[in-house]
């Protein structure tokens, strides 16, 4: 479709993003579709998409699906050009059931969502030190998960290994076990033997474990000064270290002013209780949404303070006497800690931009 001949005073846009192409739509202030078009997901394609949208009139806001994935590059360009970007979710099942599913339909729906103000989420900025921190943490988390998998595989192989191998290794602590397995000298010409094959496999896994440990240590050398430079007060908080602080900074984002309040931050971390009242029943339930990595970070802070912080221990004892369970107490503590750490994140005086 092409622009109408008559100029439109203000328009809204929507974009359905994919790996290779982005489908854009433009609507006027009453929701009429003015045009849909597909563009390549490249720098030149982003510029052409923006120019095409502006050809219909003054571009007010643009709803973009997947600003943290395929739409990240487009969101950066729109932000640099001063365009208001709204992060929208894909249409729910009921809407898709009645309207159908196609890239133009999704783009039009994103534009209507942005125009109606149904979604007010501001995308994270991905051009500063927080984005660098996120990239390093992705690599570290992957290495930690792979190392844990490798360790479990080593122990599983020992359980089924021949008796002489199993009896030698089964009672060793992890550090010593990795060292012994890495130094095994099996006969590679006898790989058809279960004993030799088990030793070869254990040596390979142990050396992989060592390599991943070295990789994690290398990334930690980069992460520790970076997190401390971004927000030293957060790192110094009771129970908060480099790993927890890094996760919470990534969750809040470079432009943490997009979080309206500490309640919004708690909801983002999955630490805000959800109302579950009906009739004469008045209660709240556990929040199973939000960023679960951030929720796990708050949980680690709670465990640390329950062990070492006198105020937290006193609070837990008081709530226990009131009849609350340990899980309920931890849920309350996560909510309080989210409030405290939110203040440290948003009151940081350091400039986060690179």
N, C-alpha and C positions, 0 to 999 in steps of 0.2 A: 504494500500500500504506500501511497505517497502523500505528502502534506496537502491539506486543503488550501485552496487559493486564499481564503479569508484568514487573516491573522488572528491568532488566539492570544488573549491578554496573558493568561498564565496557564501552564499545563503541569501535569505530574507524570512521572515516568515509572516504569517497572521493568525489571530485568530478571529473566530466568537464566541462571548461569550453568554452564557445563565446561568440560575440560577443553574442548576445541572451539566451541562457539557460544555466543551469548545472544539470546533472543530478547529484544527490547520492545516495549509498547509505550505509547503515549496516549493519555486521556485528558479531556478538558475538565473544568471545575464541576461539571454535572455528571461526570463519569462516562461520557461518550468516547468511544475508541476512535482516535484520530489516525493511528497507524501502527503497524507492527513490522519489524525488520530483524534480520539475523546478521550478526557481525562476527568476525573471527576473534578468538580470545587472545589477542596480541596487543602490544602497545598502540600500533596503528589502528587496530580495530576498536580499542577503547576510545581513541580520539574521534574516530568516525561515528561511533555510537553517540557520543556527547554532541557532536555537531548536528547529527540527524535529529536528536531530541530537541535541540534549541531551534531548529528550523520551524517548529510548530508554534513557538511563542516563548515567553519567559518561563524558564524551567524552575519550578518551585522546589520540589523534593522528588527524590527517586527511591523507590523501594527495591532492594536488591536481595535476592536469595543467596545464601552461602557466602556472606562477607568474610567468613573465616576460612574459606576453602577456595573454590574456583572463582569466587567473586572478589578476592582480596585485591588483585591488581586494579580492577575497575573501581573498587571503593576508594583506593588510594588516589586515583586520578580525579574522581569526583570531589573528594575532600580537598585536594590541592586547588581545584577550580572554584571552591567556595560553594559547592552544591550540597544541600542538606541530604544526607544519606540515611535511610531508615532500614534497619535490618528486619526482614520479614521471614516468617516461616512458610514452608510449603502449605498449600491449602489442605484443610482437614478432609477426612474421608467423605463426609456428608456433602461438602461442596463439590468434590471431584465426582461423586456419584451423579449429581444433577447436571454438572457442567461438562463433564468429560475431562480428558487429559491430553494436553499437547503443550509444546513450548510456548506458542503464542497465548494460549489460554492462561498458562501459569504467569506469563509476563503481565498480562492484563490484570490478573488478580493481584499481583504484587503492586501494580500501580494503584489500583483501587484501595488496597490496604493502606498504602502510604498516604493517599488523599484523604481517607476517612479518619486517619489517626488511630486506627485499631492497634497498630504496633508503634511504639515510641522508642524502641531500643536503638541506641547509638552504637555503631560498629566500633570495635577497637581500632586504634591507630597502630599501624604496623611499620613504623619508620623510625623507631628509636631504640633505646637500650633495653626496654622491656621485651621487644621482639627478638633482640639478640639473646636475651636471657631465655626466652621460650625455646628458641632453636637449640641452645645448648642443653636445656633440660629434656627436650625430646630425645636427644642422643643419649643422655645419661640414663633416663628412665628405661630406654630400650636395652642398654647394656646391663642394668640392674636386673631386669626381668629375664634376660637371656642367661645371666650368671646363675640366677636362682633355678631356672630350668635345668641348666647344666649340672648343678649340684644335686638336684633331685634325680636326674638320670644316672649320675654316678652311684648314688645310694641304691637305686633300683637295680642296677647291674650287679652290685655287690650281693644283694639278696639272692640272686639266681646264679651267681658265679660258682665255679667248682669249689669244693671244700677247702683246698689249700689256699686259694685266693680269698675266699670269704672269711676264713678264720683269721687271716692276717690283717684284714682291713676293717672288719665290721665294728670294732670297738674304738677306732681311732677318732679323735676330735677332727672337726672339719679342716682346720688349717694343716694339721699333720697329715690328714688323709689326702689332701690335694698335693702336698709335697711328695708323699710316697708314690702316689699314682703317676705323677708327672715324671718321676725318675725311674719308672719301670723300664726294663730292657727286654721286651719279649722277642722271640724269634719270629721274624716276619715270614720266613719261609715255611713256618708251621701254622699259618693262619687258619687252616682247616681244623685245627685242634680247638675245642671249646676253651681250654685254659689259655692258650696263646691269644685267641681272638678276644677273650675277656680282658686280658692285659693290654692289648692294643687299643681296644675301645676305651678303657679306663685312662690310659695315658693320653689319648687324644682329647677326651673330655676334660681331664685335669689341666692340660696345657691351654685349652680354650678358656677354662675358668681363670687361669692366671692372666691370660691376655685381656679378658674382660675386666679383671680387677685393675690392671694397669691402665686401661682405657678410662675407667671410672675415676681413678685417682688423677689422671691427666685433666679430665673435665672439671673435677672439683677444684683444681688449681686455678682454673679460669672463672668458675662460678663464685667462689668465695669473695674475691675482691670486687667482682662486678655487683653482687647483691649488696655488699657493704657500702659500695659507692652510691648505689641507687637510694637506699634507705637504711642508714646505720641504726636509727632508733628502733626500727622494726626487728632487725637482727638481734639487738641487745635486749629485747623484751624477754620476760621470764618464760622459759619453755620454748622459745622460738630460736631456731638456728638457721643456717643457710638454706637448707632444703625446704623447711616450712615457709620461711620468708620468701624464697624464690617462687614457690607455688602460689602463694597469696598475691604476690605482685603480678604474676602472669594472669591470675584469675581476675583481678581488678582491672588490668589493662594499663596501657600507656596513658590514656586519657581517663583517669579514674574519676574525673568529674562527671562522667556519664552515669555514675551511681548516684541516685537521688538522695539516699539516706543510708544510715547504718542498717536499717531494716531491709533495704534493697540488697545490701551486701550480704546480710545474713541469708536472705532468700537465695541469692546467687550461689552461696556456699552450701545450700541445703541444710542450714542450721536454724531456720525459722519454723516454728510449729505451724501446722496447717489446721484451721478450724474444721471440726467434724461433728458439729452440733446438729441436733434435730429434735424438735418437740421439747420434751422435758429434759433431754440429754444435753449437757453442756460440757464439751471436752475438746481436746486437740489431739492430733495424731502426729506421728513421726513424718518428717519431710523426706521423701525418697527421691526428690528431684535435685536440681542444681548441679554444680560442678563437684563430682564425687572425689576428685583428687584434692580439691580445697577442703571438702568435708573431712577427708582423712587427715589432712594437715592439722585442722582444728582438733581432731580427736587425739593426735599425738601430743598437742599442747596440753590438753586436758589430763592425759595420763601422766605427763611430766609434773604438772602442778599438783595433782592429787598425791603424788609421792613426796614432793619437795617443798611445796608452798604452804605455809601454815594457814593462811587465810582460806585457801581452797579446801584444805583438809577440814577446817572448822565448819565451812559451809556444807560440806558433804555430810559431816556428822549431824549437823542441825537438821538437814533435810531428811536424813535417814530416820531420825527420831520422829519426824512428822509423817512417816509412813511411805516415803518415796522409795522406789527401787533404785538400784545402781544405774540402770539404763536411763531412767528418768532424770537422775541427777546429772549424768553425763550430757544428756540432751540440753538441760538448762545451762550447764557450764559452757557448752559450745556456743550457745546463743550469747552469753555474757562476754566470752572471749572474742567472738566476732565483732561485738560492739567496740571493745577495747582496741583491737588491732585495726579496725576500720579507721579509728581516729588517728592512729599512727601512720597509716597509709596516706590518708587524705591531707594530713597536716604537714607532710614532708615538704621542707623548704627547698630541697635540691631540684634543679631543673632536670626533668626526665628526658627531654629531647636530646638526641645524640648531637 
